[in-house]
Amino acid sequence: MGKSRKIDMVILGLLEHEDLSGYDIKKRIDNGISFFWKGSFGSIYPSLNAMEKAGLIIKAGDQENVNKRAKYLYSITERGKKHLIAWLEDSKATNDLKYETLLKLFFGGAVGPETTIKTIEQFEQDISSELQILKHYQKNLSKSLKQSDDHLYFYLTVTFGVETYEGYLRWCKKAKQMFRKETAPH
C-alpha cells in the first residue's frame, strides 16, 4: 500500500479501539481530535476503500440504520495493527502548521491595522471557545487517569492543546496591543 496518508493512521488508530462506520469515524474526529487534526467524508471514505483493498481493515458487516441505508462497520486487521504500530514506532513526524489567520496577517499590509485587528479578534474568539472545550476535556480526563491507560495519552494530548491555545491567546493580546500603539495618534 505505498506511502500511507495520515488520515489512514487516524482511521487505524480509531479502529484499534472499536469497530466504526465511516460516519462514526467522522464523528470521532470532529468530537475528539479536531483541535489538532481534521478529516472530511471526502478523505475518509476513499481511505477506507484503499485500506480495505490493502487488507488493513475489513468491513464487519452491514446493518440497517434509522434511514434504512446500509451501514458498514469497519474493523482493523492484524496487518492493519502492524501497520499502525510501525507508524507509531517511527519517531519522525511531520508537524505542519497551517493557519489562514497568519496568512491574512502576513499580507495584512494591503488592508491596514483595523482589518487585521478584526481578523485577530475573530481568531481569538474561536480559540477561546475551543479552549473552554479543551479545559472541560482536561478536567474530565484528569479524574479518570487511573481507570484506563489510554486516558493518560488522551489527557496529555488535551493538555498540549490547552497550553498551546493559551499561548495563542497571549499572542493575540500582544499583537492587538502592538497594532493599537502603531495606530494611536502621536
MARLO-536287 format. One line per 3 residues: their letters; for each residue x, y, z of N, C-alpha, C, O, CB. Coordinates in Angstrom, 3 decimals, decimal comma. Atoms other than C-alpha are relative to their C-alpha. Last residue first. Glycine has a CB too. Example, Ala and Ser with C-alpha at 12.3 -4.5 7.8 and 13.67 -1.06 7.14 Angstrom:
REM residues 2
sa) -0,820 -1,190 -0,060 13,670 -1,060 7,140 -0,770 1,090 0,730 -0,261 2,198 0,899 0,414 0,462 -1,415 | 0,890 -1,190 0,000 12,300 -4,500 7,800 0,900 1,200 0,000 1,936 1,181 0,665 -0,992 0,027 1,246 $
This chain:
REM residues 186
hpa) -1,261 -0,389 -0,651 1,146 60,763 18,090 -0,059 1,403 0,504 0,913 1,894 1,078 1,166 -0,144 -0,946 | -0,483 -1,315 0,449 -2,301 59,375 17,325 1,244 0,394 0,790 1,333 0,145 1,993 -1,107 1,081 0,161 | 0,373 -1,075 -0,933 -2,542 55,658 18,122 0,533 1,330 -0,522 1,631 1,386 -1,076 0,551 -0,285 1,436 $
tek) 1,062 -0,822 0,586 -2,300 53,410 15,034 -0,431 1,141 0,930 -1,253 1,976 0,553 -1,204 -0,874 -0,335 | -0,393 -0,512 1,308 1,061 51,846 15,881 -1,037 0,981 -0,546 -0,680 1,947 -1,221 0,200 -1,154 -0,983 | -1,059 -0,993 -0,233 0,194 51,510 19,570 0,414 0,647 -1,313 0,674 1,849 -1,372 1,225 -0,652 0,683 $
rfm) 0,639 -1,181 -0,563 -3,085 49,810 18,593 1,007 1,089 0,331 0,693 2,274 0,214 -0,779 -0,372 1,240 | 0,717 -0,722 1,065 -1,275 47,414 16,289 -0,625 1,279 0,555 -0,602 2,317 -0,107 -1,097 -0,902 -0,634 | -0,988 -0,569 0,914 1,179 46,427 19,018 -0,679 0,790 -1,115 -0,224 1,879 -1,465 0,877 -1,107 -0,595 $
qka) -0,640 -1,134 -0,671 -1,581 45,964 21,590 1,005 0,677 -0,940 1,069 1,905 -0,999 0,706 -0,466 1,300 | 0,964 -1,103 0,026 -3,540 43,776 19,161 0,591 1,244 0,664 0,387 2,360 0,186 -1,312 -0,411 0,705 | 0,099 -0,484 1,379 -0,480 41,591 18,608 -0,954 1,183 -0,086 -0,655 2,176 -0,748 -0,466 -1,126 -0,937 $
kkc) -1,193 -0,779 0,342 0,205 41,305 22,344 -0,101 0,598 -1,401 0,252 1,758 -1,613 1,250 -0,876 0,101 | 0,003 -1,207 -0,836 -3,367 40,211 23,160 1,190 0,898 -0,363 1,024 2,105 -0,539 0,049 -0,380 1,510 | 1,066 -0,883 0,501 -3,467 37,763 20,254 0,006 1,323 0,757 -0,077 2,393 0,155 -1,384 -0,683 0,131 $
wrl) -0,480 -0,625 1,229 -0,091 36,276 21,318 -1,031 0,981 -0,546 -0,668 2,084 -0,954 0,327 -1,068 -1,053 | -0,999 -0,995 -0,422 -1,372 35,634 24,851 0,531 0,752 -1,211 0,696 1,971 -1,167 1,168 -0,676 0,764 | 0,734 -1,138 -0,562 -4,449 33,959 23,325 0,958 1,083 0,505 0,682 2,273 0,351 -0,915 -0,468 1,144 $
yge) 0,614 -0,751 1,105 -2,293 31,741 21,120 -0,718 1,238 0,531 -0,631 2,314 -0,061 -0,989 -0,895 -0,786 | -1,071 -0,774 0,646 -0,228 30,722 24,167 -0,532 0,827 -1,162 -0,111 1,969 -1,350 1,109 -0,933 -0,495 | -0,275 -1,104 -0,927 -3,419 29,694 25,987 1,128 0,880 -0,549 1,094 2,102 -0,405 0,376 -0,546 1,409 $
yte) 1,055 -1,000 0,202 -4,300 27,674 22,888 0,161 1,176 0,956 -0,119 2,315 0,584 -1,381 -0,637 0,186 | -0,198 -0,641 1,295 -0,951 25,861 23,033 -1,026 1,110 -0,211 -0,671 2,219 -0,612 -0,091 -1,034 -1,133 | -1,165 -0,882 -0,113 -1,225 25,130 26,754 0,276 0,745 -1,302 0,670 1,911 -1,276 1,230 -0,803 0,404 $
vgf) 0,296 -1,084 -0,944 -4,756 23,801 26,414 1,172 0,975 0,052 0,986 2,187 -0,065 -0,298 -0,567 1,416 | 0,935 -0,943 0,621 -3,914 21,781 23,293 -0,294 1,183 0,897 -0,293 2,323 0,432 -1,293 -0,698 -0,354 | -0,767 -0,701 1,041 -0,867 20,156 24,904 -0,882 1,060 -0,656 -0,455 2,197 -0,854 0,538 -1,005 -1,071 $
tvt) -0,826 -0,963 -0,722 -3,065 19,341 27,900 0,888 0,791 -0,964 1,070 1,997 -0,799 0,863 -0,718 1,047 | 0,862 -1,136 -0,349 -5,580 17,692 25,551 0,803 1,080 0,722 0,617 2,267 0,455 -1,183 -0,465 0,882 | 0,343 -0,669 1,253 -2,891 15,455 24,066 -0,840 1,236 0,276 -0,589 2,300 -0,290 -0,751 -0,956 -0,940 $
lyf) -1,188 -0,746 0,428 -1,537 14,635 27,529 -0,239 0,742 -1,309 0,275 1,845 -1,499 1,189 -0,944 -0,152 | -0,215 -1,142 -0,899 -5,011 13,710 28,733 1,190 0,835 -0,449 1,109 2,062 -0,497 0,216 -0,483 1,442 | 1,009 -1,008 0,357 -5,723 11,469 25,711 0,236 1,274 0,814 0,185 2,382 0,281 -1,445 -0,547 0,246 $
ylh) -0,349 -0,486 1,333 -2,465 9,592 26,273 -0,968 1,100 -0,447 -0,557 2,123 -0,995 -0,006 -1,162 -1,014 | -1,226 -0,796 -0,143 -3,137 9,298 30,025 0,405 0,580 -1,345 0,797 1,745 -1,410 1,150 -0,856 0,583 | 0,351 -1,322 -0,488 -6,718 8,196 29,298 1,227 0,881 0,191 1,148 2,091 -0,019 -0,759 -0,113 1,298 $
dds) 0,220 -0,931 1,100 -5,445 5,326 27,159 -0,299 1,409 0,485 0,036 2,376 -0,199 -1,130 -0,487 -0,870 | -1,300 -0,433 0,506 -4,056 3,523 30,203 -0,155 1,030 -1,105 0,641 1,965 -1,196 0,797 -1,194 -0,509 | -0,334 0,516 1,321 -7,527 3,458 31,666 1,354 0,520 -0,424 1,652 1,705 -0,271 -1,070 0,386 -1,029 $
qkl) 0,964 0,990 0,475 -9,029 3,920 35,124 0,397 -0,643 -1,322 -0,001 -1,774 -1,599 -1,346 0,638 -0,145 | -0,328 1,324 -0,520 -6,032 5,629 36,746 -0,899 -1,102 -0,583 -0,556 -2,283 -0,515 -0,111 0,004 1,516 | -1,318 0,431 0,474 -6,275 8,779 34,632 0,349 -1,412 0,449 1,033 -2,127 -0,283 1,062 0,961 0,485 $
sks) 0,030 1,425 0,355 -10,014 9,071 35,216 1,348 -0,520 -0,493 1,403 -1,514 -1,218 -1,048 -0,242 -1,064 | 0,700 0,804 -1,008 -10,431 12,363 37,074 0,100 -1,495 -0,274 -0,135 -2,306 0,623 -1,457 0,405 0,064 | -0,857 0,033 -1,188 -7,796 14,145 34,961 -0,615 -0,856 1,109 0,102 -1,394 1,952 0,249 1,424 0,515 $
lnk) -1,038 1,026 0,145 -9,791 13,139 31,870 0,888 -0,088 1,235 1,347 -1,176 1,584 0,856 0,288 -1,227 | 0,604 1,335 -0,053 -12,838 15,091 32,999 1,044 -1,101 -0,099 0,971 -2,097 0,621 -1,018 -0,160 -1,116 | 0,538 0,219 -1,349 -10,855 18,256 33,790 -0,575 -1,409 0,131 -0,294 -2,106 1,106 -1,085 1,048 0,326 $
qyh) -1,141 0,169 -0,901 -8,851 18,053 30,556 -0,473 -0,316 1,420 0,059 -1,214 2,073 0,877 1,266 0,002 | -0,569 1,334 0,228 -11,992 17,503 28,475 1,126 -0,281 0,989 1,207 -1,367 1,565 0,521 -0,129 -1,447 | 1,024 0,935 -0,487 -13,604 20,602 30,052 0,497 -1,443 -0,167 0,389 -2,248 0,758 -1,351 0,206 -0,766 $
kli) -0,115 -0,003 -1,466 -10,378 22,549 29,529 -1,032 -0,931 0,635 -0,759 -1,563 1,656 -0,172 1,429 0,550 | -1,203 0,749 -0,376 -10,392 21,508 25,862 0,162 -0,061 1,513 0,526 -1,106 2,053 1,243 0,633 -0,634 | 0,298 1,416 0,231 -13,984 22,698 25,468 1,190 -0,859 0,411 1,023 -1,882 1,074 -0,358 -0,252 -1,485 $
qle) 0,946 0,399 -1,042 -13,168 26,062 27,036 -0,350 -1,484 -0,120 -0,461 -2,185 0,885 -1,278 0,854 -0,081 | -0,748 0,187 -1,244 -10,103 26,345 24,806 -0,921 -0,435 1,133 -0,539 -1,270 1,952 0,730 1,291 0,385 | -0,589 1,341 0,036 -12,256 25,811 21,707 0,771 -0,302 1,280 0,793 -1,443 1,740 0,924 -0,143 -1,212 $
ssi) 1,082 0,992 -0,041 -14,369 28,847 22,553 0,563 -1,417 0,050 0,128 -2,238 0,858 -0,926 0,157 -1,223 | 0,593 -0,041 -1,346 -11,333 30,994 23,371 -1,101 -1,038 0,148 -1,175 -1,726 1,167 -0,559 1,395 0,299 | -0,914 0,715 -0,898 -9,594 29,889 20,153 -0,568 -0,036 1,415 -0,478 -1,063 2,088 1,397 0,662 0,001 $
dqe) 0,057 1,428 0,337 -12,572 30,966 18,033 0,857 -0,822 0,961 0,418 -1,861 1,455 0,465 -0,230 -1,451 | 1,326 0,494 -0,391 -12,845 34,328 19,793 -0,115 -1,501 -0,259 -0,601 -2,248 0,591 -1,108 0,758 -0,765 | 0,020 0,025 -1,461 -9,101 34,967 19,494 -1,330 -0,557 0,514 -1,350 -1,353 1,453 0,240 1,413 0,565 $
fqe) -0,846 1,134 -0,379 -9,162 34,094 15,789 -0,038 -0,190 1,516 -0,175 -1,312 2,005 1,461 0,213 -0,485 | 0,787 1,185 0,362 -12,062 36,526 15,327 0,756 -1,276 0,368 0,171 -2,221 0,898 -0,333 0,009 -1,512 | 1,084 0,146 -0,978 -10,144 39,180 17,265 -0,888 -1,203 -0,308 -1,347 -1,883 0,609 -0,848 1,269 0,038 $
itk) -0,599 0,526 -1,236 -7,036 38,608 15,131 -1,086 -0,208 1,049 -1,069 -1,212 1,761 1,099 0,963 0,540 | -0,364 1,394 0,281 -9,074 39,076 11,947 0,581 -0,655 1,248 0,248 -1,797 1,566 1,013 -0,077 -1,168 | 1,252 0,764 0,041 -10,656 42,231 13,365 0,270 -1,479 -0,259 -0,374 -2,346 0,332 -0,937 0,561 -1,081 $
itt) 0,426 0,165 -1,396 -7,178 43,529 14,266 -1,302 -0,796 0,051 -1,463 -1,650 0,923 -0,181 1,384 0,692 | -0,824 1,059 -0,580 -6,086 42,881 10,672 -0,373 -0,245 1,458 -0,394 -1,392 1,906 1,486 0,359 -0,110 | 0,477 1,288 0,524 -8,963 44,925 9,301 0,763 -1,153 0,627 0,176 -2,184 0,958 0,139 -0,050 -1,530 $
epg) 1,375 0,195 -0,480 -8,124 47,876 11,536 -0,549 -1,358 -0,440 -1,124 -2,100 0,357 -0,914 1,129 -0,515 | 0,155 0,548 -1,347 -4,356 47,517 11,005 -1,437 -0,291 0,425 -1,680 -1,292 1,099 0,596 0,937 0,969 | -0,223 -0,842 -1,167 -4,175 48,010 7,247 -0,370 -0,643 1,317 -0,945 -1,731 1,358 -0,756 1,249 -0,147 $
vag) 1,277 -0,525 -0,491 -5,634 46,397 4,145 0,141 0,879 1,231 -0,761 1,660 1,534 -0,926 -1,133 0,310 | 0,840 -0,438 1,119 -2,612 45,593 1,951 -1,312 0,618 0,477 -1,930 1,394 -0,251 -0,292 -1,174 -0,927 | -0,383 -1,350 0,395 -0,297 45,490 4,963 -0,858 0,537 -1,134 -0,954 1,752 -1,312 1,449 0,025 -0,406 $
gff) 0,894 -1,027 -0,525 -2,264 42,469 6,126 0,353 1,419 -0,359 -0,499 2,302 -0,265 -0,051 -0,104 1,443 | 0,300 -0,890 1,127 -0,337 40,048 3,882 -0,872 1,181 0,421 -1,397 1,894 -0,434 -0,692 -0,778 -1,115 | -1,220 -0,180 0,790 1,352 38,244 6,775 -0,213 0,998 -1,142 0,658 1,813 -1,445 0,469 -1,347 -0,563 $
lkl) -0,885 -0,910 -0,722 -1,698 38,761 8,985 1,237 0,325 -0,839 1,636 1,484 -0,949 0,417 -0,613 1,353 | 0,612 -1,325 0,076 -4,015 37,191 6,417 0,847 1,035 0,723 0,968 2,169 0,260 -1,409 -0,027 0,589 | -0,136 -0,449 1,390 -1,677 34,230 6,078 -0,549 1,409 -0,147 0,082 2,271 -0,759 -0,728 -0,963 -0,965 $
lte) -1,385 -0,463 0,161 -1,483 34,012 9,871 0,286 0,423 -1,434 1,070 1,345 -1,657 0,979 -1,095 0,420 | -0,162 -1,260 -0,734 -5,269 33,890 10,143 1,410 0,542 -0,185 1,596 1,741 -0,392 -0,304 -0,198 1,500 | 0,405 -1,056 0,924 -5,336 31,196 7,441 0,130 1,362 0,664 0,434 2,347 -0,008 -1,441 -0,223 -0,483 $
ykl) 1,005 -0,895 -0,548 -3,407 28,986 9,822 -0,285 1,102 -0,991 0,596 1,891 -1,330 0,454 0,585 1,344 | 0,642 -0,802 1,032 -1,493 25,970 8,581 -1,106 0,823 0,653 -2,113 0,280 1,107 -0,566 -0,898 -1,148 | 0,861 -0,973 -0,635 1,016 24,273 10,835 -0,571 0,887 -1,088 0,176 1,559 -1,799 0,765 0,831 1,071 $
dnt) 0,353 -1,165 0,806 2,593 21,129 9,535 -0,955 0,892 0,776 -1,873 0,423 1,448 -0,630 -0,430 -1,341 | 0,896 -0,831 -0,795 4,062 18,779 12,097 -0,274 1,297 -0,745 0,259 2,356 -0,412 0,602 0,287 1,399 | 0,167 -1,271 0,687 5,595 15,995 10,057 -1,028 0,798 0,777 -2,166 0,358 0,945 -0,435 -0,196 -1,495 $
aks) 1,375 -0,441 0,246 6,706 13,211 12,338 0,024 1,327 -0,742 0,910 2,155 -0,534 -0,795 0,130 1,331 | 0,092 -1,176 0,868 9,853 11,153 12,831 -1,470 0,329 -0,233 -2,303 -0,563 -0,395 0,736 -0,241 -1,358 | 0,031 -1,232 -0,790 9,723 8,820 15,842 -0,058 1,265 -0,855 -0,358 2,340 -0,336 1,209 0,058 0,893 $
del) -0,875 -0,903 0,758 8,729 5,805 13,742 -0,068 1,368 0,664 -1,096 2,042 0,594 -0,418 0,082 -1,523 | -1,376 0,204 -0,448 7,232 3,491 16,376 1,008 0,842 -0,759 2,151 0,971 -0,319 0,366 -1,442 -0,129 | -0,164 -0,556 -1,341 3,732 4,880 15,824 1,448 -0,108 0,488 1,936 0,771 1,198 -0,933 -0,711 0,978 $
wai) 0,075 -1,467 0,105 3,945 4,216 12,071 0,234 0,647 1,360 0,966 1,632 1,456 -1,372 0,439 -0,566 | -1,220 -0,428 0,704 5,125 0,638 12,618 0,026 1,518 -0,133 1,074 2,139 0,046 0,090 -0,661 -1,401 | -1,111 0,053 -0,957 2,365 0,176 15,209 1,300 0,447 -0,654 2,084 1,167 -0,036 0,156 -1,420 0,567 $
lhk) 0,162 -1,092 -0,961 -0,309 1,332 12,765 1,178 0,040 0,963 1,730 1,109 1,224 -1,319 -0,151 0,779 | -0,231 -1,231 0,762 0,926 -1,009 10,011 -0,073 1,217 0,922 0,768 2,112 0,840 -1,032 0,132 -1,147 | -1,453 -0,065 0,226 1,127 -3,899 12,466 0,385 1,272 -0,730 1,405 1,890 -0,425 0,478 -1,220 -0,796 $
kgr) -0,622 -0,301 -1,298 -2,435 -3,177 13,602 1,508 0,125 -0,146 2,119 1,031 0,421 -0,342 -1,092 1,035 | 0,250 -1,407 -0,297 -3,601 -3,033 9,976 0,636 0,423 1,309 1,203 1,511 1,407 -1,487 0,269 0,044 | -0,888 -0,748 0,899 -1,979 -6,399 9,224 -0,142 1,507 0,243 0,848 2,238 0,235 -0,314 -0,339 -1,482 $
eti) -1,347 0,127 -0,581 -3,722 -7,823 12,277 1,013 0,770 -0,845 1,910 1,428 -0,317 0,415 -1,496 0,108 | -0,539 1,361 0,098 -6,963 -6,440 10,841 1,350 -0,054 0,715 1,882 0,975 1,130 0,147 -0,440 -1,496 | -1,417 0,049 0,349 -8,782 -3,267 11,925 0,438 -1,460 -0,040 0,006 -2,258 0,792 0,864 0,819 1,017 $
syl) -0,862 0,533 -1,059 -12,547 -3,448 11,859 1,431 0,027 -0,501 1,690 -0,135 -1,694 -0,424 -1,451 0,416 | -1,345 0,403 0,392 -15,028 -1,469 9,762 0,778 -0,438 1,234 0,622 0,118 2,321 0,733 1,152 -0,730 | -0,953 -0,169 -1,090 -18,745 -1,206 10,258 1,335 -0,556 -0,457 1,403 -1,594 -1,114 -0,489 -0,705 1,306 $
yka) -1,095 0,950 -0,093 -20,917 -0,739 7,205 0,890 0,353 1,181 1,265 1,511 1,366 0,813 -0,025 -1,304 | -1,023 -0,597 -0,845 -24,258 0,999 7,458 1,091 -1,047 0,186 0,863 -2,080 0,815 -0,589 0,480 1,384 | -0,992 0,954 -0,501 -26,711 0,192 4,702 1,060 0,756 0,787 1,523 1,817 0,368 0,649 -0,805 -1,167 $
rkn) -1,162 0,084 0,875 -29,426 2,795 4,419 0,977 -0,994 0,624 1,036 -1,147 1,844 0,669 1,410 -0,209 | 0,110 1,175 0,870 -32,849 2,361 6,007 1,127 -0,069 -1,027 0,958 -0,655 -2,096 -1,340 0,008 -0,716 | 0,424 -0,469 1,321 -32,674 5,898 7,479 -0,131 -1,129 -1,016 -0,297 -0,853 -2,204 0,977 1,028 -0,515 $
vne) 1,299 -0,664 -0,101 -32,575 4,592 11,076 -0,540 0,412 -1,371 -1,747 0,341 -1,599 0,109 1,223 0,901 | 0,074 -1,083 -0,969 -29,730 2,211 10,338 -1,375 0,649 -0,082 -2,256 0,170 -0,796 1,120 1,045 -0,245 | 0,931 -1,057 0,405 -29,830 -1,196 8,740 0,054 1,092 1,065 -0,013 0,807 2,261 -1,472 -0,555 -0,179 $
qdg) 1,208 0,003 -0,796 -26,741 -3,239 9,380 -0,918 1,074 -0,555 -0,472 1,972 -1,270 0,308 0,234 1,510 | 0,835 -1,180 0,138 -23,766 -4,167 7,305 -1,252 -0,183 0,828 -1,727 -1,297 1,045 -0,352 0,265 -1,475 | 1,393 0,325 0,287 -20,897 -6,433 8,023 -0,796 1,255 -0,222 -0,283 2,364 -0,068 -0,613 -0,816 1,127 $
aki) 0,477 0,930 -1,023 -17,515 -6,038 9,696 -1,460 -0,364 -0,198 -2,100 -0,903 0,705 0,193 0,593 1,378 | 1,368 -0,392 -0,334 -15,990 -4,477 6,621 -0,529 -1,062 0,935 -0,461 -2,255 0,639 -0,912 0,154 -1,283 | 1,054 0,768 0,670 -12,314 -5,298 6,804 -1,342 0,615 0,381 -1,496 1,228 1,437 0,058 -1,527 0,392 $
ilg) 1,288 0,002 -0,686 -9,238 -3,217 7,564 -0,943 -0,926 -0,757 -0,698 -1,277 -1,911 -0,594 1,445 0,106 | -0,251 -0,613 -1,306 -5,540 -3,261 6,684 -1,263 0,051 0,854 -1,193 0,093 2,082 0,559 1,408 -0,178 | 0,073 0,983 -1,074 -6,026 -5,761 3,844 0,280 0,560 1,382 0,536 -0,202 2,315 0,951 -1,095 -0,274 $
ake) -1,351 0,346 -0,444 -4,777 -3,404 1,125 0,005 -1,010 1,145 1,071 -1,454 1,573 0,734 1,249 0,427 | -0,682 0,711 1,103 -8,176 -3,387 -0,591 1,392 -0,460 0,406 1,869 -1,500 -0,048 0,098 0,902 -1,240 | 0,665 1,293 0,109 -9,796 -2,467 2,750 0,670 -0,833 -1,095 0,937 -2,019 -0,903 -1,512 0,182 -0,298 $
man) -0,519 0,850 -1,076 -7,202 0,263 3,260 -0,670 -1,372 0,000 -0,041 -2,366 0,364 -0,203 0,679 1,359 | -1,387 0,371 0,294 -7,979 1,764 -0,143 0,559 -0,938 1,070 1,253 -1,904 0,754 0,877 1,258 -0,109 | -0,023 0,902 1,166 -11,750 1,698 0,432 1,413 -0,481 -0,297 1,627 -1,668 -0,540 -0,582 0,704 -1,239 $
lsp) 0,566 1,287 -0,414 -11,459 3,186 3,933 0,052 -1,008 -1,144 0,424 -2,163 -0,936 -1,452 0,178 0,483 | -0,997 0,660 -0,833 -9,135 5,903 2,628 -0,498 -1,366 0,466 0,248 -2,345 0,441 0,353 0,877 1,206 | -1,033 0,553 0,895 -11,562 6,789 -0,150 1,094 -0,745 0,775 1,613 -1,762 0,315 0,634 1,126 -0,832 $
yis) 0,508 1,141 0,770 -14,305 7,017 2,508 0,998 -0,533 -1,033 1,122 -1,750 -1,169 -1,275 0,394 -0,701 | 0,211 1,209 -0,797 -12,375 9,167 4,989 -0,411 -1,186 -0,870 0,189 -2,256 -0,775 -1,061 0,252 1,067 | -1,286 0,678 -0,200 -10,960 11,812 2,633 -0,180 -1,333 0,727 0,609 -2,257 0,530 0,961 0,901 0,789 $
gfs) -0,692 0,130 1,281 -14,206 13,103 1,119 1,386 -0,610 0,114 1,937 -1,079 -0,882 0,107 1,336 -0,648 | 0,530 1,212 0,614 -16,006 12,413 4,412 0,723 -0,264 -1,321 0,927 -1,415 -1,708 -1,529 0,121 -0,226 | 1,284 -0,186 0,684 -13,686 15,039 5,843 -0,488 -1,350 -0,526 0,286 -2,298 -0,663 0,130 1,035 -1,167 $
gkw) 0,277 1,053 0,976 -10,926 14,808 8,415 -1,372 0,227 -0,602 -2,320 0,565 0,106 0,086 -1,405 0,650 | 1,306 -0,062 0,657 -9,291 17,406 10,625 -0,128 -1,170 -0,962 0,868 -1,713 -1,439 -0,190 1,351 -0,748 | 0,060 0,743 1,265 -6,467 17,030 13,120 -1,418 0,031 -0,550 -2,388 -0,196 0,174 0,473 -1,464 0,193 $
ffs) -1,328 0,120 0,610 -5,281 19,175 16,046 -0,007 -0,800 -1,293 1,022 -0,870 -1,966 0,952 -0,639 0,971 | -0,819 -1,112 -0,452 -8,401 20,540 17,707 1,401 -0,058 -0,596 2,109 0,948 -0,641 0,079 0,010 1,514 | 0,068 -1,095 0,977 -10,464 18,158 15,579 0,813 1,217 0,420 1,051 2,108 -0,395 -1,439 0,410 -0,216 $
ign) -1,345 -0,433 0,378 -9,257 15,276 17,743 0,010 1,188 -0,958 1,062 1,551 -1,482 0,739 -1,145 -0,625 | -1,117 0,405 -0,842 -12,218 14,151 19,775 1,341 0,591 -0,365 2,123 0,955 0,513 0,112 -1,445 -0,024 | 0,231 -0,192 -1,432 -15,561 15,478 18,628 1,202 -0,322 0,878 1,193 -0,024 2,072 -1,149 -0,839 0,429 $
dir) 0,576 -1,315 -0,312 -14,900 16,061 14,930 -0,094 0,256 1,496 0,136 1,377 1,950 -1,376 0,124 -0,618 | -0,969 -1,031 0,379 -12,559 13,081 14,534 -0,524 1,373 0,423 0,197 2,150 1,048 0,276 -0,034 -1,533 | -1,119 0,099 -0,952 -14,853 10,768 16,483 1,049 1,068 -0,301 1,595 1,684 0,614 0,643 -1,413 -0,053 $
kki) 0,434 -0,540 -1,293 -17,876 11,991 14,480 1,138 -0,030 1,017 1,323 0,930 1,765 -1,204 -0,793 0,535 | 0,090 -1,452 0,156 -16,064 11,389 11,169 -0,414 0,652 1,317 0,140 1,685 1,693 -1,001 0,365 -1,117 | -1,384 -0,485 0,068 -15,136 7,872 12,286 0,000 1,516 -0,096 0,756 2,183 0,612 0,752 -0,621 -1,211 $
dyg) -0,517 0,002 -1,372 -18,748 7,226 13,304 1,430 0,519 0,045 1,803 1,237 0,972 -0,064 -1,413 0,596 | 0,653 -1,108 -0,699 -19,931 8,255 9,811 0,524 0,107 1,437 0,794 1,208 1,916 -1,537 -0,188 0,000 | -0,612 -1,230 0,508 -17,436 5,921 8,186 -0,549 1,226 0,703 0,193 2,152 1,033 -0,223 0,124 -1,499 $
sld) 0,428 -0,297 1,369 -18,714 3,142 10,438 0,758 1,248 -0,468 1,412 1,919 0,331 -1,568 0,215 -0,082 | 0,722 -1,243 0,280 -16,766 2,059 13,500 -0,462 0,043 -1,443 0,135 -0,590 -2,313 0,878 1,215 0,304 | 0,528 0,026 1,363 -15,324 -1,042 15,151 -0,858 1,243 -0,202 -1,623 1,633 0,679 -0,826 -1,307 -0,270 $
ehe) 1,337 0,568 0,180 -13,506 -0,118 18,349 -0,362 -0,019 -1,480 0,186 0,744 -2,276 -1,051 0,803 0,803 | 0,796 -0,050 -1,230 -10,189 0,992 19,874 -1,351 -0,681 -0,141 -1,832 -1,318 0,795 -0,205 1,430 0,421 | -0,736 0,813 -0,964 -7,822 -0,039 17,065 -0,770 -0,052 1,324 -0,638 -1,006 2,091 1,431 0,566 0,218 $
llg) 0,492 1,376 0,113 -10,450 1,339 14,702 0,719 -0,943 0,957 0,198 -2,009 1,285 0,160 -0,500 -1,429 | 1,366 0,050 -0,527 -9,664 4,866 15,917 -0,551 -1,424 -0,021 -1,199 -1,855 0,933 -0,916 0,927 -0,808 | -0,053 -0,257 -1,440 -5,936 4,406 15,418 -1,375 -0,059 0,640 -1,536 -0,615 1,727 0,627 1,351 0,267 $
liv) -0,507 1,223 -0,642 -6,472 2,814 12,004 0,051 0,168 1,513 -0,297 -0,752 2,253 1,402 -0,358 -0,540 | 1,050 1,026 0,063 -8,662 5,762 10,977 0,461 -1,291 0,672 -0,289 -1,888 1,445 -0,397 -0,279 -1,466 | 1,087 -0,432 -0,878 -6,148 8,354 12,140 -1,070 -1,088 0,056 -1,520 -1,476 1,134 -0,609 1,346 -0,491 $
mdi) -0,458 0,270 -1,364 -3,316 6,394 10,516 -1,058 0,416 1,021 -1,248 -0,254 2,035 1,324 0,736 0,277 | -0,015 1,452 -0,194 -5,151 6,297 7,197 0,367 -0,335 1,446 -0,244 -1,199 2,075 0,995 -0,672 -0,979 | 1,386 0,358 -0,301 -5,882 10,027 7,512 -0,122 -1,516 0,186 -0,965 -1,982 0,952 -0,949 0,486 -1,127 $
krs) 0,242 -0,143 -1,443 -2,117 10,471 7,752 -1,440 -0,335 0,366 -1,698 -0,820 1,468 0,328 1,422 0,455 | 0,473 -1,349 -0,287 -1,679 9,077 4,255 -0,285 0,069 1,492 -0,582 -0,947 2,119 -1,277 0,365 -0,848 | 1,275 -0,196 -0,687 0,360 5,947 3,974 -0,312 1,470 0,170 0,564 2,287 0,451 0,014 -0,685 1,355 $
kgm) -0,135 -0,922 -1,127 3,104 5,648 1,366 -1,369 0,279 0,619 -2,311 0,647 -0,082 0,667 1,321 -0,453 | -0,758 -1,235 0,153 2,615 2,638 -0,859 0,103 0,821 1,269 -0,045 0,303 2,376 -0,611 0,828 -1,062 | 0,831 -1,187 0,000 0,000 0,000 0,000 0,867 1,238 0,000 0,533 2,133 0,776 -0,941 0,005 1,199 $
